[in-house]
């Protein structure tokens, strides 16, 4: 009984983290876009789902927020995703047009710090540093016991997590996803072929924002409280690290990295004898483990556990070639296309 | 008015600490092309080393301060030599280096927490009775901090402009390839630069620990936004810009703190963002400010 409940908890945490890391994978993995503002979308999604399911703030009570409503279940979640898209659109429209690499990372870092500090420091706006609590959980009528509800919630996040996974897979394989990958590999070539770099980046960032917001909304519903600390700057880099461990640009890698970082490290620490007896030491050792693992992966296996597959080209001889040759041979066969020459992988983020 | 003057005094102390920290940080960013997220955590390393040396081993004040600052310098140089340069040679790109720096940072922060626990510590310094100067109540130790900052800035100016090593650093900042082909040993100079910025980092961490009465392993993490903002307002890689920006941001954020103590950080960081958007070379144009931010 106890073990089963533990397993449902771990599964829920896994799927919630998976959605966030899929969002990171879409932006940083597929497009090579070091956009750190996904964490604001996560916070926004959580706050939206909270205030739209908590009802109006009671005057004089401990938690104060500027607006509240009482909407039935799926609407707050949908609103959260939409607000995530809107936040991502605002940030993206502001910075994506002229920022790359270093500057994009730093400017989004700054946006995160500004938004976080304002919300943290304004008590009546969204609860301030106290946060919001008592956030209602959906589907409570389906299960009576705590264990039963654990299974219900696990199913709920698993369905959403799998939907996000399928969405990401389809996105990666779609023409838009292929254009995005081309943009990462060689921006000038992609632009010369008529791809609108700004539009592709903005779409990817908005989809990523929706997923991050969904992840935040689920996290708020799961933990029933929402404070500024789960979406602070400290949470940005572990998410990116999980993607690096798993393998950037590969959704199965993202899933594996999520499993590895949030479950294996987080829970494996508890089995070390001298750590398990001291709760304060446990979290410290967990952070140290994450740091060591990020550095180790960058050193020994920078492409992650499951590296991104290279684009494959159809060489079947019966097809009419892309350039009109009946036998399918390319003009200048032997000159390897840019995507296969190996010099193209992470160059979009180069310093 | 009295409050304003007093806050100005605190702003000057803050500016001194921030200037010490930010100059090393901005040089690493501009010259080494590396945003060192571990920097703020290494600051606390020197404070804890000093705490151990003075409280447990009962060494003399100045000796233990020098030892702990030097140790942080060596750690910083080792980080460059054994981690950052090899990773860069393996083709790990900018953003992944950021993650590597963050990894080192959390290992340092939580390593300290695992060793010392989450309690707060205090290093006792002499000279805590406030003196009244120009309407500001400042303790002698705070005055010493301001003095140290000014002294170090002057020494840094001499180092950067009058010595060969300073000229080499400036050359690498402008164009590393050209500098190498002119006979500058880039890796060696970068190691020296990291040693220097590590010393600045250790000094600022120690001074921060003296100034805040209580510290633990996470105390200096709140300085990261300020240091980033100073580096951007001053122009990435510009030591003089960082000095000016530290004064500006230290004073302004303390004044804003009168209104709401949470908003000082917002104003500082917002200023950094605006400068990066509108004037990426920084407020103070200087020959050392390389456009490291624009790829």
Contacts between the chains, C-beta under 8 A, distances in Angstrom:
chain1	res1	chain2	res2	distance
A	28	B	95	7.5
A	34	B	95	4.6
A	34	B	98	7.9
A	100	B	294	7.8
A	100	B	295	4.9
A	101	B	94	6.1
A	101	B	95	7.6
A	101	B	295	3.6
A	102	B	35	7.4
A	102	B	94	6.2
A	102	B	292	6.7
A	102	B	293	5.0
A	102	B	294	7.6
A	102	B	295	5.9
A	103	B	276	6.6
A	103	B	280	7.3
A	103	B	293	4.4
A	103	B	294	6.1
A	103	B	295	7.2
A	105	B	35	7.7
A	105	B	95	6.3
A	105	B	98	6.7
A	106	B	35	7.2
A	106	B	228	7.0
A	106	B	232	7.1
A	106	B	276	6.7
A	106	B	293	6.7
A	107	B	273	6.0
A	107	B	276	5.9
A	107	B	277	7.0
A	109	B	228	7.1
A	110	B	228	7.3
A	110	B	229	7.6
A	110	B	269	5.3
A	110	B	270	7.6
A	110	B	272	5.9
A	110	B	273	4.1
A	110	B	276	7.4
A	111	B	273	7.1
A	113	B	225	4.9
A	113	B	265	7.2
A	113	B	266	7.9
A	113	B	269	4.7
A	114	B	266	5.5
A	114	B	269	5.4
A	114	B	270	5.5
A	114	B	273	7.1
A	117	B	225	7.9
A	117	B	262	6.0
A	117	B	263	7.4
A	117	B	265	5.0
A	117	B	266	4.7
A	117	B	269	7.3
A	118	B	262	7.9
A	118	B	263	7.7
A	118	B	266	5.8
A	120	B	262	6.3
A	121	B	260	6.1
A	121	B	261	7.7
A	121	B	262	2.4
A	121	B	263	6.1
A	121	B	266	7.4
A	122	B	262	7.7
A	233	B	224	8.0
A	237	B	37	7.7
A	237	B	98	7.9
A	237	B	99	6.1
A	237	B	102	4.4
A	240	B	99	6.0
A	241	B	99	5.7
A	241	B	102	7.7
A	241	B	103	7.4
A	244	B	96	6.7
A	244	B	99	6.2
A	280	B	113	7.7
A	280	B	117	6.7
A	280	B	118	5.6
A	281	B	114	5.7
A	283	B	110	7.8
A	284	B	110	4.1
A	284	B	111	7.7
A	284	B	113	4.5
A	284	B	114	4.3
A	285	B	110	7.5
A	285	B	114	6.3
A	287	B	106	4.9
A	287	B	107	7.9
A	287	B	109	7.5
A	287	B	110	4.1
A	288	B	106	7.0
A	288	B	107	5.3
A	288	B	110	4.9
A	288	B	111	5.9
A	288	B	114	6.8
A	290	B	103	7.6
A	290	B	106	6.7
A	291	B	102	7.5
A	291	B	103	4.0
A	291	B	104	6.9
A	291	B	105	7.5
A	291	B	106	4.2
A	291	B	107	4.0
A	291	B	110	7.5
A	292	B	103	7.1
A	292	B	107	6.3
A	294	B	99	5.6
A	294	B	100	6.9
A	294	B	102	7.3
A	294	B	103	4.0
A	295	B	83	7.2
A	295	B	100	5.5
A	295	B	103	4.3
A	295	B	104	6.9
A	295	B	107	7.8
A	298	B	87	6.1
A	298	B	92	5.6
A	298	B	96	5.6
A	298	B	99	6.7
A	298	B	100	5.2
A	298	B	103	7.8
A	299	B	86	7.8
A	299	B	87	6.7
A	299	B	90	7.7
A	302	B	90	7.0
A	302	B	91	7.7
A	302	B	92	5.7
A	302	B	96	6.7
A	346	B	91	7.8
A	346	B	93	5.1
A	346	B	96	7.8
A	347	B	93	7.8
A	349	B	93	4.8
A	349	B	94	6.0
A	349	B	95	4.7
A	349	B	96	7.8
A	350	B	93	5.1
A	350	B	94	6.6
A	350	B	295	7.2
A	351	B	33	5.2
A	351	B	93	6.5
A	351	B	94	3.7
A	351	B	97	8.0
A	351	B	295	6.6
